[in-house]
Amino acid sequence: MNDHENTTSKGIFSATFAYFFWGVSALYWRLLGAVSAPELLAYRILLSLIVLLAILLLAGNLGSTIREAAVPRNALIYSLSGISIAVNWSAFIWGSIHGQVVETGLGYLIAPLLSVACGTIFLRERLTRAKSVAVLIMIAAVFLLIIRSAELNVWVYAAIALSFGCYSILRKLGPLGAVPGLAVETAVLAAAILIASSLGLISFSYPLTAPNGQVAILLACGVVSIIPLWLFSVANRALPLSTLGFFQYILPTTQFILAVTFYKQVLSTNTVASLVLIWVALGIVLIEAARTHRRRSSSLAGVAVPSEV
């Protein structure tokens, strides 16, 4: 297996587990329903930063990360991506706590279309015929979902879709690796939180009144937040946005399953039909990727044989 295939395989593995972990993490945030959403977001950011700084210190990469973050262009990119993920986290936490998981799933359903569009427009990634057909199918599926949006909280899926679409393109533009990039983003957000706390806009009173078990659950939010983001950042740097976008459908599908089984939200026939269309579109992309991989392997084998004669 050559370097390109190794990178692609790593990207596929990382994307698959990132989105699955992200999807099921709704159950974790549900356990922290006693914490207000702004306070929970603040804990999430600060504890994530502690985990990331520890990783950078152990790896000896803290100094180089600070130097890269000091470059004005990089500072701007990671400040914007940090804001994007903060908006995304806020909407996801609120939906998970308040039982609006169909909405959070719908937001992540729409986000890949923005990623594919951004990859094509800004990064000049070419859409193959198969991906073009898949995009058209997904547009139809998303349209079927949007026309029933009167039953849903529009702001939840709109915030998630826009913020994650922006986050994908910004992380693609940034030069830092997965962990350093995440560290810079959370450092920017942590600075904003500390300023807000000094002004009395955010309180950190929950651990003083919470049972011991709840405090332990809360303290784990840094790790729970970092694992999927780290895996996503690895996949984002290894795969084209137009390919990565389709793996994002693992997350909303997981969310829809949770909505039915754990949150007892009702899925209409329209929603189920849309999910079927989405999986058809994803199947088209995966079949094309498998065929491309086979053709590339055959070509390499054809070149290698004469060299041995």
C-alpha positions in Angstrom: 0.0 0.0 0.0 1.5 3.4 -1.1 1.5 6.6 1.0 -1.6 8.0 -0.8 -3.6 4.8 0.0 -2.3 4.9 3.7 -3.5 8.5 4.0 -6.9 7.7 2.5 -7.4 4.7 4.7 -6.5 6.7 7.8 -8.9 9.4 6.7 -11.8 6.9 6.1 -11.2 5.2 9.5 -11.0 8.6 11.4 -14.1 10.0 9.7 -16.2 6.9 10.4 -15.4 6.8 14.1 -15.5 10.5 14.5 -19.0 10.8 13.3 -20.3 7.7 15.1 -18.8 8.9 18.4 -20.2 12.4 17.8 -23.6 10.9 17.2 -23.8 8.8 20.3 -22.3 11.5 22.5 -25.8 13.1 22.7 -26.5 10.5 25.4 -23.6 11.8 27.4 -24.7 15.4 27.3 -28.2 14.3 28.2 -26.8 13.1 31.6 -25.8 16.7 32.3 -29.2 18.2 31.8 -29.0 19.9 35.2 -26.3 22.2 34.0 -27.3 25.3 32.0 -26.3 25.2 28.4 -23.9 28.3 28.6 -22.2 27.0 31.7 -21.9 23.5 30.2 -20.3 25.0 27.0 -17.8 26.9 29.2 -16.8 23.7 31.1 -16.5 21.9 27.8 -14.1 24.4 26.3 -12.0 24.9 29.4 -11.6 21.1 30.1 -10.9 20.4 26.4 -8.1 23.0 26.5 -6.6 21.3 29.6 -6.6 17.9 27.8 -5.1 19.4 24.6 -2.3 21.3 26.4 -1.4 18.2 28.3 -1.1 16.3 24.9 1.0 19.1 23.4 3.3 19.2 26.4 3.9 15.5 26.4 4.6 15.5 22.7 6.9 18.5 22.9 4.8 20.5 20.4 3.6 23.4 22.6 6.3 25.8 21.5 5.8 25.2 17.7 2.1 25.5 18.2 2.4 28.9 19.8 4.7 30.1 17.1 2.3 29.0 14.3 -0.7 30.5 16.2 1.1 33.9 16.3 1.1 34.2 12.5 -1.7 36.7 11.8 -3.3 34.6 9.1 -3.3 31.5 11.2 -4.7 33.4 14.2 -7.6 34.6 12.1 -8.4 31.2 10.7 -8.4 29.4 14.0 -10.3 32.2 15.8 -13.0 31.9 13.2 -13.0 28.1 13.3 -13.1 28.3 17.1 -16.2 30.5 16.9 -17.8 28.1 14.5 -17.3 25.1 16.7 -18.6 27.0 19.7 -21.8 27.7 17.9 -22.0 24.1 16.8 -21.3 22.8 20.4 -24.0 25.1 21.8 -26.7 24.0 19.5 -25.8 20.3 19.9 -25.7 20.5 23.7 -29.1 22.3 23.8 -30.7 19.8 21.4 -29.3 16.8 23.3 -30.5 18.1 26.6 -33.9 19.2 25.5 -34.7 16.1 23.3 -34.4 17.9 20.0 -32.2 15.1 18.5 -34.1 15.0 15.2 -33.1 18.6 14.7 -29.5 18.1 15.5 -29.4 15.2 13.1 -31.0 17.3 10.4 -28.4 20.0 10.9 -25.6 17.5 10.4 -27.6 16.1 7.4 -27.4 19.5 5.7 -23.8 20.3 6.7 -22.2 18.0 4.1 -23.8 19.8 1.2 -22.1 22.9 2.4 -18.8 21.1 2.7 -19.1 19.7 -0.8 -20.0 23.1 -2.1 -17.1 24.8 -0.3 -14.7 22.2 -1.5 -15.8 22.7 -5.1 -16.0 26.5 -5.1 -13.1 27.5 -2.8 -10.7 24.6 -3.0 -11.4 23.7 -6.7 -12.1 20.1 -5.8 -13.7 18.4 -8.8 -17.0 16.6 -8.5 -17.1 13.3 -10.5 -20.3 12.3 -12.3 -21.1 9.8 -9.5 -20.7 12.5 -6.8 -22.8 14.9 -8.8 -25.6 12.4 -9.0 -25.3 11.7 -5.3 -25.4 15.4 -4.5 -28.7 15.8 -6.5 -30.2 12.8 -4.6 -29.2 14.4 -1.3 -30.6 17.8 -2.3 -33.9 16.0 -2.9 -33.7 14.3 0.5 -32.9 17.5 2.3 -35.7 19.3 0.5 -38.1 16.6 1.7 -36.9 17.2 5.3 -37.0 20.9 5.1 -40.6 21.1 3.9 -41.7 19.6 7.2 -39.6 22.0 9.2 -42.7 23.6 10.8 -42.6 20.7 13.2 -39.0 21.3 14.2 -36.9 24.0 15.9 -35.4 25.7 12.8 -32.6 27.5 14.7 -31.1 24.2 16.0 -30.5 22.6 12.6 -29.7 25.9 10.9 -27.0 26.8 13.5 -25.5 23.3 13.3 -25.4 23.1 9.5 -23.9 26.6 9.0 -21.4 26.4 11.8 -20.1 22.9 10.9 -20.0 23.7 7.2 -17.9 26.8 8.0 -15.7 24.8 10.4 -14.9 22.2 7.8 -13.6 24.7 5.2 -11.7 26.7 7.8 -9.9 23.7 9.2 -9.0 22.7 5.6 -7.3 26.1 5.2 -5.4 26.0 8.4 -1.8 24.7 8.4 -1.8 23.1 11.9 -2.3 19.4 12.6 -5.3 18.0 14.4 -4.3 18.5 18.1 -2.4 21.8 17.7 -5.3 23.3 15.7 -7.8 22.2 18.2 -5.6 23.7 21.0 -5.5 27.1 19.3 -9.2 27.1 18.8 -10.1 26.2 22.3 -7.5 28.7 23.7 -9.2 31.5 21.8 -12.6 30.4 23.2 -11.2 29.9 26.7 -9.9 33.5 26.7 -13.4 34.7 25.7 -14.9 32.6 28.5 -12.6 34.0 31.2 -13.4 37.5 30.1 -17.1 36.8 30.2 -16.7 35.2 33.7 -14.9 38.3 35.0 -17.8 40.4 33.8 -20.2 38.1 35.6 -21.8 36.8 32.4 -21.0 33.1 33.1 -21.2 31.3 36.4 -19.2 28.2 37.4 -21.4 27.3 40.4 -22.6 23.8 39.3 -19.9 21.6 40.8 -20.5 23.2 44.3 -24.1 21.9 44.3 -23.9 18.7 42.2 -23.6 15.1 43.5 -20.2 13.5 43.2 -21.3 11.2 40.4 -22.4 14.2 38.3 -19.1 16.0 38.9 -17.2 13.0 37.6 -19.4 13.0 34.5 -18.8 16.7 34.0 -15.0 16.4 34.3 -15.0 13.9 31.5 -16.5 16.4 29.0 -13.0 17.5 27.8 -12.1 14.0 26.7 -15.6 13.4 25.2 -15.3 16.6 23.2 -11.7 16.1 22.0 -11.9 12.5 20.7 -14.4 13.1 17.8 -12.9 16.6 17.0 -9.4 15.1 16.8 -10.5 12.2 14.6 -12.4 14.7 12.4 -9.4 16.9 12.0 -7.3 13.9 11.0 -9.9 12.9 8.4 -10.3 16.5 7.2 -6.6 16.8 6.3 -6.5 13.3 4.7 -9.6 13.4 2.5 -11.0 15.9 0.0 -13.9 17.9 1.4 -16.2 16.5 -1.4 -15.4 13.0 -0.1 -15.4 13.8 3.6 -18.8 15.4 3.3 -20.5 12.1 2.6 -19.1 10.5 5.8 -20.9 13.1 7.8 -24.1 11.2 7.1 -23.0 8.6 9.7 -23.6 11.2 12.4 -27.2 12.2 11.5 -28.2 8.6 10.9 -26.9 7.8 14.4 -28.8 10.7 15.8 -32.0 9.6 14.1 -31.7 6.2 15.7 -31.1 7.7 19.1 -34.1 10.0 18.6 -36.4 7.0 18.1 -34.8 4.5 20.6 -33.8 6.7 23.5 -35.5 10.1 23.1 -38.8 8.6 21.8 -39.1 11.3 19.1 -41.5 10.3 16.3 -40.0 10.0 12.8 -42.5 10.6 10.0 -42.7 8.5 6.8 -41.2 11.5 5.1 -38.1 11.5 7.3 -37.6 7.7 6.9 -37.9 8.1 3.1 -35.3 10.9 3.1 -32.9 8.8 5.1 -33.2 6.0 2.6 -32.4 8.5 -0.2 -29.3 9.6 1.8 -28.0 6.1 2.2 -28.5 5.5 -1.6 -26.4 8.6 -2.3 -23.7 7.5 0.2 -23.7 4.0 -1.5 -23.1 5.6 -4.9 -20.0 7.4 -3.5 -18.6 4.4 -1.7 -19.1 2.2 -4.8 -17.2 4.8 -6.9 -14.4 5.0 -4.3 -14.1 1.2 -4.3 -13.9 1.0 -8.1 -11.3 3.9 -8.2 -9.2 2.0 -5.7 -9.4 -1.2 -7.7 -8.4 0.6 -10.9 -5.5 2.3 -9.2 -4.3 -1.0 -7.7 -4.5 -2.7 -11.1 -2.5 0.1 -12.7 0.2 -0.2 -10.1 0.3 -3.9 -10.5 0.6 -3.6 -14.2 3.6 -1.3 -13.9 5.2 -3.5 -11.3 5.2 -6.7 -13.3 7.3 -5.5 -16.2 9.9 -4.1 -13.8 10.5 -7.6 -12.4 11.0 -9.2 -15.8 
